[in-house]
């Protein structure tokens, strides 16, 4: 089969690799019909190469049709249409039973000190072959895959793999009061969806912050007040002006470690990328730093007693946190990988509702054949051709 494979910094290729097979009784094999490129995939493309192995298959936002199931998979049959969550969870361990599927104890990557294994995401998370491919072996298929109805296009459901539940959890963790104000830093795919979900769930004012004109325009089209950071010397002051001088009730950081405006972190990421892989791994694990300008802006922008929700990926171990300000402002801070299956009952009625309230069917700016994955990664990373969300179609 054809698959998108990693070969180094900014070097992904479409290659022929062996077809996946049933390896465990709880496996399924799925023929992929649509698969997204995530902002987190750009971390592998750019800054987390120390934890990759040449030839790793990328991708964690797939959906498709079941081809084959293992003997312990009784909830699926060949021909079923499914979306595959990015976190691999069993559904019956202590963590899963408490709605923490991203911490599944059955698939935890204990040797790396990490939570549940993830599709297509480095040796830190199990080095499981990903879904940017023609076929995918799905572990824990007795629980993980989400059956969706035939009829609507893939776009109606493919974002159940990551984008929608990640954004839904981010809004839930942000604890936005009914009619309150939420600020979303970073208007990539997750930030855009956070804005839409927050409005859908009753936020009175949604403020999106970014510096890419196309992203700002898209947020405005869906009802957000969009602020271009280049036009605001102190973004916290501008947000206070829009919120009676207090700051936002809730702030969502949908940027993470690749934020603009943090030169020390950017230099550190670049230098680590130049080191031999084993040394780069050790430095990132023990002394990695992030680009924290957005997190600092979030802390500045939230009102006293407010809540910050982190959905952007951070990977540093020695980040300097402004603990005095966090304590003094009595800020609540929540974060973590999305527990995809936990939010399914809340999300599915929205995705199947008439009128497509979250605008998922027009969410992708680009749909490209799998063979064009190298170009797709390049335009997404460089923000070319208006690329904001890309679906690959095997």
Buried (B, 14 or more C-beta within 10 A) or exposed (E): BBBBBBBEBBEBEBBEBEEBEBEEEBBBBBBBBBBBBBBBBBBBBBBBBBBBEEEBBBBBBBBBBBBBBBEEBEEBEEEBBBBBBBBBBBBEBEBBEEEBBBBBBBBBBEEBEBBBBBBBBBBBBBBBBBBBBBBBBBBBBBBBBBEBEEEBEBBBBBBBBBBBBBBBBBBBBBBBBEEBBBBBBBBBBBBBBBBBBBBBBEBBBBBBBBBBEBBBEBBEEBBBBBBBBEEBEEBBEBBBEBBEEBBBBBBBBBBBBBBBBBEEBBEBBEEBBEBEBEEBBBBBBEEBBBBBBBBBBBBBBBBEEBBBBBBBBBBBEEBEEBEEEBEEBEBBBBBBBBBBBBBBEEBBEBBEEEEBBBBBEEBBBBBBEBBBBEBBBBBBBEBEEBBBBBBBBB
